[in-house]
């Protein structure tokens, strides 16, 4: 599991200034000085299954991991998801946060509210809901009978990727997840059926920093956070 974020950010302290205020998307020229740091951050990982290196040219560079100024009333350690901006923030101390790019639910599949991490899984199995099978019956050909029902074993072909964080509300599973993906080019887009997807290396980084019980705030587009300067639905 990778724990590069603090070391990489501190060794390349220019990252925050290069990325500027929250939501600013850097140009190609701005990106170049930090390329080595991001190559290391998104390198291949030798895990239970191999996680390939990320082809950074496939991703809008504004959605790569960065430590940024972040003004919020939420306590350090809280996860805040801003679907409209396609960002997930892990709130830190002293007005900062680690910001990750995410893919979110397309129109009609989005979810917002306050939840907690009810469970964490490494290389999770995937159990699509009946509604998904109704929409995409071809998925049944990829499923097996698993311990908890019809689903897909964890592994490189599984759309939940290398890690999953399960969102619970009022002691009940919301069926929404924060999870990795083997389709990094979908980060920064609204393409899922409701879940919050992350680059696998980012999902692994976040997984290692938070515990079961962590508060998660998923904002609605009308309730976006103030910025400085400026489910198992599916996958």
N, C-alpha and C positions, 0 to 999 in steps of 0.2 A: 504494500500500500504506500502511496506517495505522500510525503509530508514536506513538500518543497515550497509551499506558498510563502511562508514568512521569510525563509532564507532567500528565495528568489527575489521577492519584492524588495528586501533590504539591500541585497547586493546590486539590484538594479533600481535604485531609489527614484530614478527618473521616470519610472512607470506612471506614478500618480500624476506628475506634471505633464507627461506626454498625453495621457488619456484625458486630463483636464477634468472639468466638472462632470457630475453624473449625467449620463445620457449623451455626452459628446462622443461622436464617432471619429476616431483619428484617421487621417489620410495615409496613403502609402508612405509618404515621406516621413510622417511622424512615427510610423511603425518600425522602420529600419533599425534604430539604435537598440531595440530590445529583443531583436529576433533570437539571439542566442538564449536568453532567459526563457522565452516561450518554447523554443525547441526542447529545452530540458524539461519544462513543466509538462509538455504534452508528448514526451518520448514514450516508447513502448514500455509496457510494464509486465514483468514476469509474475503472474498471479496464479490462482487456481486454474484459470485458463489464460492464455496470452491475450493481452490487450494491445492492439497495434498502435504504433505512433500515429498521431493525427496529422493529416495533410492540412496544414494551416491555410493553404490557398483556397480550401473549400468553405472557410468560415469567415463571415464578416468580422474583422479584427476587433471591432468594438465589443464583441461578445466573448472575448477571451478573458480569463480570470485576472482580476486586478484588485489591489487594495486601494480604496477610494474614500474621500470624505463622505460622511453620511449622517445627516441630521435626523434623528428619530427619538421618540419618547420610549421606544421599546428597549428592554434591558439587554445588555450584552449576552450573547448566546442565542438570541431569538433569530429565527429565520423569517425573513420577509420576502414574499414573492410579488413582483410587480408585473403582471401578465401583459399589460399594455406596452411596457418598455422591453419585455422579454429579458428581465433580469431577476435573479435571486440574490438576496443579500444575507450574509451571516454577520449579524451586528457584533462589532467589536467594542473596544473601549475608546474613550477620548474622541468621540465623534467620527469614528471610522467604521468601515465594514469591508469584508471580502465580498466582491461582486462577481457573480458567475452569469454568463449568458445561458438562457434556457429556451426550449421550445415549449409552447403551451397549447391549450385546446383551441381548435378552430371554432368558428361561430356556431353556437348552439350546444357546445360541449364544455364550455368553461365553468369553473367552480370558484367561488370566493367565500371567505370566512376565516374563522379562527379554529385551529386544530392543534393537535399534538402529535409527535412521533409516537405511534403506538407499537411499532416493531421495526427492526432493521434486518435486512437479509443480504448475505453475500451470494452473488450469482443466483438470484431468486427464480423459483418456478413462476410461470405465468398462467393465471386462470382467467381467461377472458369471460366477461359476463354473457348471459344468454342473448342480451340485446345485440352484442357485437356479432355473435354467430348468425343472428337473424339478418344483420346488415351485410355480413361477409361470410356466407356459408362455406366458401372455399377454405376458410381457416381450419375447418374440422379435419381436413386431410393432414394438417401438421400437428395435430394433437394426439395425446396418449391418455390413458387412464392412470392418473397419479393418485397419491395418497389422499388428497383433498378434493378429487374430482377430475374432470376433463381439463387437461392443460398441457403445457410445454415445459420440459425440464430446463433448468437454468443452463446457460452455456452461450457460446458465441452466436448462435442463431436465434437466441431469445431476445425479443424486443425490449425487455426490461434491463438488459445490459448487465454490467458487473456489480451493481449495487442498487438496492431499493430501500426507500424510507416510506413507511406506510402511515398515511394520515388518518387519525382517529378524531372523532368529535363526540363528546358526551358518552364516552366509553363504547362507542360503536365505530366500526370501520366505515370510512366514507367511500371506500373503493377507489380513492384517488391515491396516486403515488408520486413521489419524487424519485426518479430513477435514471440510470445511465442509458446510453443509446449507442448503437453501432452505425448510426446515420448522422454524423456530426454536422453535415451540411444542412440539417433541419433546425439547428440552433438559431434562435433569433426569428423563428417563424411560428405561425399559428396553424399547426398541422395535425396535432394529436386529437384523440377522442377524450381529452380532459386531463390526462396526466401531465406532469411537469418533467420534461426530459432534459438531461444534461450530458455534456461530453463525458465519456466514461471516466477519464482522469479527474474531471471535476467532481463527479459523483463520488468517486473514491476518496477524494480529498475532504469533501463535506461529510461523508459517512464517518471518517475518522475523527472529526471534530465535535460531533454532537451525540447526545445520548437519547435513549428512549425517554419520553416525557418532554422533550424540547418543544417549546411553543412555536407554532408556525402560523404566520399571518399571510393569507392570500388576498391581496387587494382586489377590489373591483375597479374597472377603469375610471369610475367617478371618484375614487378615494385613493389617489396616488400620494406617496409621501412627499413632504417638502424636501427640496434639494438644495444643497449648498451651491451658491454661485450659479447661479443660473437664473374508471377509476377503477379495486383493480378494475378501472373502467377500461383502460386500454393503455395505449402508448402514445 
